[in-house]
Amino acid sequence: MKTITVKSLEQLLKQQADIKLIDVRERDEFSVDGIKEAENIPLSELEARTSEFNQTDEYVIICRSGNRSGMACQYLEESGIHTTNVQGGMIEWNRR
């Protein structure tokens, strides 16, 4: 599984307006401190919403700590979707 640090993610967001950032936390978590460029697709809805992902795109997946996003990356990779997991998730993002 490919990974990215929050520092690298921050640099990518500054460079690319079209980065496909997916936050897999639940809606209430996302509403508190979601990254404005992120789309919220909770892990609990991921299987039902897999058709929304394009197999030619690269997705950066984030959650609170990196565990749920890791599970999401594994599932999406098995479905042929290219992903990168954010190490440390929102915990690290909010520390930066």
Secondary structure as UniProt FT lines:
FT   STRAND          2..4
FT   HELIX           6..15
FT   TURN            17..18
FT   STRAND          20..23
FT   HELIX           27..33
FT   TURN            36..37
FT   STRAND          38..40
FT   HELIX           43..45
FT   HELIX           46..49
FT   HELIX           50..52
FT   TURN            55..56
FT   STRAND          58..62
FT   HELIX           67..78
FT   TURN            79..80
FT   STRAND          82..86
FT   TURN            87..88
FT   HELIX           89..95
//
